[in-house]
Amino acid sequence: MIFVRLLLVALLIVVVALGLAWLFTGNRKYLRSLGRVLRFSVVVGFVVALVFVVERLVLR
């Protein structure tokens, strides 16, 4: 569980850094990277949630 929390903190840091980079430079490549990071994190989040659900069902 601590691993998931560390990943969330890392994700938050990356999102804030890319958002600030885009705000300060106006370069849209940072915004595209931010979109990719968010899409990847949503997919990983669904996979992790699915693993937790399957684990709960199997260990019941």
Distance bins in CASP14 RR format, pairs under 12 A and 6 or more apart:
PFRMAT RR
TARGET T0000
AUTHOR 0000-0000-0000
RMODE 2
METHOD distances of the structure
MODEL  1
1 7 0 0 0 0 0 1 0 0 0 0 0
1 8 0 0 0 0 0 1 0 0 0 0 0
1 48 0 0 0 0 0 1 0 0 0 0 0
1 52 0 0 0 0 1 0 0 0 0 0 0
1 55 0 0 0 0 0 1 0 0 0 0 0
2 8 0 0 0 0 0 1 0 0 0 0 0
2 9 0 0 0 0 0 1 0 0 0 0 0
3 9 0 0 0 0 0 1 0 0 0 0 0
3 10 0 0 0 0 0 1 0 0 0 0 0
3 44 0 0 0 0 0 1 0 0 0 0 0
3 48 0 0 0 0 1 0 0 0 0 0 0
3 51 0 0 0 0 0 1 0 0 0 0 0
4 10 0 0 0 0 0 1 0 0 0 0 0
4 11 0 0 0 0 0 1 0 0 0 0 0
4 41 0 0 0 0 0 1 0 0 0 0 0
4 44 0 0 0 0 1 0 0 0 0 0 0
4 45 0 0 0 0 1 0 0 0 0 0 0
4 47 0 0 0 0 0 1 0 0 0 0 0
4 48 1 0 0 1 0 0 0 0 0 0 0
4 49 0 0 0 0 1 0 0 0 0 0 0
4 51 0 0 0 0 0 1 0 0 0 0 0
4 52 0 0 0 0 1 0 0 0 0 0 0
5 11 0 0 0 0 0 1 0 0 0 0 0
5 12 0 0 0 0 0 1 0 0 0 0 0
5 48 0 0 0 0 0 1 0 0 0 0 0
6 12 0 0 0 0 0 1 0 0 0 0 0
6 13 0 0 0 0 0 1 0 0 0 0 0
7 13 0 0 0 0 0 1 0 0 0 0 0
7 14 0 0 0 0 0 1 0 0 0 0 0
7 37 0 0 0 0 0 1 0 0 0 0 0
7 40 0 0 0 0 0 1 0 0 0 0 0
7 41 0 0 0 0 1 0 0 0 0 0 0
7 44 1 0 0 1 0 0 0 0 0 0 0
7 45 0 0 0 0 1 0 0 0 0 0 0
7 47 0 0 0 0 0 1 0 0 0 0 0
7 48 0 0 0 0 1 0 0 0 0 0 0
8 14 0 0 0 0 0 1 0 0 0 0 0
8 15 0 0 0 0 0 1 0 0 0 0 0
8 41 0 0 0 0 1 0 0 0 0 0 0
8 44 0 0 0 0 0 1 0 0 0 0 0
8 45 0 0 0 0 1 0 0 0 0 0 0
8 48 0 0 0 0 0 1 0 0 0 0 0
9 15 0 0 0 0 0 1 0 0 0 0 0
9 16 0 0 0 0 0 1 0 0 0 0 0
10 16 0 0 0 0 0 1 0 0 0 0 0
10 17 0 0 0 0 0 1 0 0 0 0 0
10 37 0 0 0 0 0 1 0 0 0 0 0
10 41 0 0 0 0 1 0 0 0 0 0 0
10 44 0 0 0 0 0 1 0 0 0 0 0
11 17 0 0 0 0 0 1 0 0 0 0 0
11 18 0 0 0 0 0 1 0 0 0 0 0
11 34 0 0 0 0 0 1 0 0 0 0 0
11 37 1 0 0 1 0 0 0 0 0 0 0
11 38 0 0 0 0 1 0 0 0 0 0 0
11 39 0 0 0 0 0 1 0 0 0 0 0
11 40 0 0 0 0 1 0 0 0 0 0 0
11 41 1 0 1 0 0 0 0 0 0 0 0
11 42 0 0 0 0 0 1 0 0 0 0 0
11 44 0 0 0 0 1 0 0 0 0 0 0
11 45 0 0 0 0 1 0 0 0 0 0 0
12 18 0 0 0 0 0 1 0 0 0 0 0
12 19 0 0 0 0 0 1 0 0 0 0 0
12 37 0 0 0 0 0 1 0 0 0 0 0
12 38 0 0 0 0 0 1 0 0 0 0 0
12 41 0 0 0 0 1 0 0 0 0 0 0
13 19 0 0 0 0 0 1 0 0 0 0 0
13 20 0 0 0 0 0 1 0 0 0 0 0
13 37 0 0 0 0 0 1 0 0 0 0 0
14 20 0 0 0 0 0 1 0 0 0 0 0
14 21 0 0 0 0 0 1 0 0 0 0 0
14 30 0 0 0 0 0 1 0 0 0 0 0
14 33 0 0 0 0 1 0 0 0 0 0 0
14 34 0 0 0 0 1 0 0 0 0 0 0
14 35 0 0 0 0 0 1 0 0 0 0 0
14 36 0 0 0 0 0 1 0 0 0 0 0
14 37 1 0 1 0 0 0 0 0 0 0 0
14 38 0 0 0 0 1 0 0 0 0 0 0
14 40 0 0 0 0 0 1 0 0 0 0 0
14 41 0 0 0 0 1 0 0 0 0 0 0
15 21 0 0 0 0 0 1 0 0 0 0 0
15 22 0 0 0 0 0 1 0 0 0 0 0
15 30 0 0 0 0 0 1 0 0 0 0 0
15 31 0 0 0 0 0 1 0 0 0 0 0
15 33 0 0 0 0 0 1 0 0 0 0 0
15 34 1 0 0 1 0 0 0 0 0 0 0
15 35 0 0 0 0 1 0 0 0 0 0 0
15 36 0 0 0 0 0 1 0 0 0 0 0
15 37 1 0 0 1 0 0 0 0 0 0 0
15 38 1 0 0 1 0 0 0 0 0 0 0
15 40 0 0 0 0 0 1 0 0 0 0 0
15 41 0 0 0 0 1 0 0 0 0 0 0
16 22 0 0 0 0 0 1 0 0 0 0 0
16 23 0 0 0 0 0 1 0 0 0 0 0
16 30 0 0 0 0 0 1 0 0 0 0 0
16 34 0 0 0 0 1 0 0 0 0 0 0
16 37 0 0 0 0 0 1 0 0 0 0 0
17 23 0 0 0 0 0 1 0 0 0 0 0
17 24 0 0 0 0 0 1 0 0 0 0 0
17 30 0 0 0 0 1 0 0 0 0 0 0
17 33 0 0 0 0 1 0 0 0 0 0 0
17 34 0 0 0 0 1 0 0 0 0 0 0
17 37 0 0 0 0 0 1 0 0 0 0 0
18 24 0 0 0 0 0 1 0 0 0 0 0
18 25 0 0 0 0 0 1 0 0 0 0 0
18 26 0 0 0 0 0 1 0 0 0 0 0
18 27 0 0 0 0 0 1 0 0 0 0 0
18 28 0 0 0 0 0 1 0 0 0 0 0
18 29 0 0 0 0 1 0 0 0 0 0 0
18 30 1 0 1 0 0 0 0 0 0 0 0
18 31 1 0 0 1 0 0 0 0 0 0 0
18 32 0 0 0 0 1 0 0 0 0 0 0
18 33 1 0 1 0 0 0 0 0 0 0 0
18 34 1 0 1 0 0 0 0 0 0 0 0
18 35 0 0 0 0 1 0 0 0 0 0 0
18 36 0 0 0 0 1 0 0 0 0 0 0
18 37 1 0 0 1 0 0 0 0 0 0 0
18 38 0 0 0 0 1 0 0 0 0 0 0
19 25 0 0 0 0 1 0 0 0 0 0 0
19 26 0 0 0 0 0 1 0 0 0 0 0
19 27 0 0 0 0 0 1 0 0 0 0 0
19 28 0 0 0 0 0 1 0 0 0 0 0
19 29 0 0 0 0 0 1 0 0 0 0 0
19 30 1 0 0 1 0 0 0 0 0 0 0
19 31 1 0 0 1 0 0 0 0 0 0 0
19 32 0 0 0 0 0 1 0 0 0 0 0
19 33 0 0 0 0 1 0 0 0 0 0 0
19 34 1 0 1 0 0 0 0 0 0 0 0
19 35 0 0 0 0 0 1 0 0 0 0 0
19 37 0 0 0 0 0 1 0 0 0 0 0
19 38 0 0 0 0 0 1 0 0 0 0 0
20 26 0 0 0 0 0 1 0 0 0 0 0
20 27 0 0 0 0 0 1 0 0 0 0 0
20 30 0 0 0 0 1 0 0 0 0 0 0
20 31 0 0 0 0 0 1 0 0 0 0 0
20 34 0 0 0 0 0 1 0 0 0 0 0
21 27 1 0 0 1 0 0 0 0 0 0 0
21 28 0 0 0 0 0 1 0 0 0 0 0
21 29 0 0 0 0 1 0 0 0 0 0 0
21 30 1 0 1 0 0 0 0 0 0 0 0
21 31 0 0 0 0 1 0 0 0 0 0 0
21 32 0 0 0 0 0 1 0 0 0 0 0
21 33 0 0 0 0 1 0 0 0 0 0 0
21 34 0 0 0 0 1 0 0 0 0 0 0
22 28 1 0 0 1 0 0 0 0 0 0 0
22 29 0 0 0 0 1 0 0 0 0 0 0
22 30 1 1 0 0 0 0 0 0 0 0 0
22 31 1 0 1 0 0 0 0 0 0 0 0
22 32 0 0 0 0 1 0 0 0 0 0 0
22 33 0 0 0 0 1 0 0 0 0 0 0
22 34 1 0 0 1 0 0 0 0 0 0 0
22 35 0 0 0 0 0 1 0 0 0 0 0
23 30 0 0 0 0 1 0 0 0 0 0 0
23 31 0 0 0 0 1 0 0 0 0 0 0
23 34 0 0 0 0 0 1 0 0 0 0 0
24 30 0 0 0 0 1 0 0 0 0 0 0
25 31 0 0 0 0 0 1 0 0 0 0 0
26 32 0 0 0 0 0 1 0 0 0 0 0
27 33 0 0 0 0 1 0 0 0 0 0 0
27 34 0 0 0 0 0 1 0 0 0 0 0
28 34 0 0 0 0 0 1 0 0 0 0 0
28 35 0 0 0 0 0 1 0 0 0 0 0
29 35 0 0 0 0 0 1 0 0 0 0 0
29 36 0 0 0 0 0 1 0 0 0 0 0
30 36 0 0 0 0 0 1 0 0 0 0 0
30 37 0 0 0 0 0 1 0 0 0 0 0
31 37 0 0 0 0 0 1 0 0 0 0 0
31 38 0 0 0 0 0 1 0 0 0 0 0
32 38 0 0 0 0 0 1 0 0 0 0 0
32 39 0 0 0 0 0 1 0 0 0 0 0
33 39 0 0 0 0 0 1 0 0 0 0 0
33 40 0 0 0 0 0 1 0 0 0 0 0
34 40 0 0 0 0 0 1 0 0 0 0 0
34 41 0 0 0 0 0 1 0 0 0 0 0
35 41 0 0 0 0 1 0 0 0 0 0 0
35 42 0 0 0 0 1 0 0 0 0 0 0
36 42 0 0 0 0 0 1 0 0 0 0 0
36 43 0 0 0 0 0 1 0 0 0 0 0
37 43 0 0 0 0 0 1 0 0 0 0 0
37 44 0 0 0 0 0 1 0 0 0 0 0
38 44 0 0 0 0 0 1 0 0 0 0 0
38 45 0 0 0 0 0 1 0 0 0 0 0
39 45 0 0 0 0 0 1 0 0 0 0 0
39 46 0 0 0 0 0 1 0 0 0 0 0
40 46 0 0 0 0 0 1 0 0 0 0 0
40 47 0 0 0 0 0 1 0 0 0 0 0
41 47 0 0 0 0 0 1 0 0 0 0 0
41 48 0 0 0 0 0 1 0 0 0 0 0
42 48 0 0 0 0 0 1 0 0 0 0 0
42 49 0 0 0 0 0 1 0 0 0 0 0
43 49 0 0 0 0 0 1 0 0 0 0 0
43 50 0 0 0 0 0 1 0 0 0 0 0
44 50 0 0 0 0 0 1 0 0 0 0 0
44 51 0 0 0 0 0 1 0 0 0 0 0
45 51 0 0 0 0 1 0 0 0 0 0 0
45 52 0 0 0 0 1 0 0 0 0 0 0
45 53 0 0 0 0 0 1 0 0 0 0 0
46 52 0 0 0 0 0 1 0 0 0 0 0
46 53 0 0 0 0 0 1 0 0 0 0 0
47 53 0 0 0 0 0 1 0 0 0 0 0
47 54 0 0 0 0 0 1 0 0 0 0 0
48 54 0 0 0 0 0 1 0 0 0 0 0
48 55 0 0 0 0 0 1 0 0 0 0 0
49 55 0 0 0 0 0 1 0 0 0 0 0
49 56 0 0 0 0 0 1 0 0 0 0 0
50 56 0 0 0 0 0 1 0 0 0 0 0
50 57 0 0 0 0 0 1 0 0 0 0 0
51 57 0 0 0 0 0 1 0 0 0 0 0
51 58 0 0 0 0 0 1 0 0 0 0 0
52 58 0 0 0 0 0 1 0 0 0 0 0
52 59 0 0 0 0 0 1 0 0 0 0 0
53 59 0 0 0 0 0 1 0 0 0 0 0
53 60 0 0 0 0 0 1 0 0 0 0 0
54 60 0 0 0 0 0 1 0 0 0 0 0
END
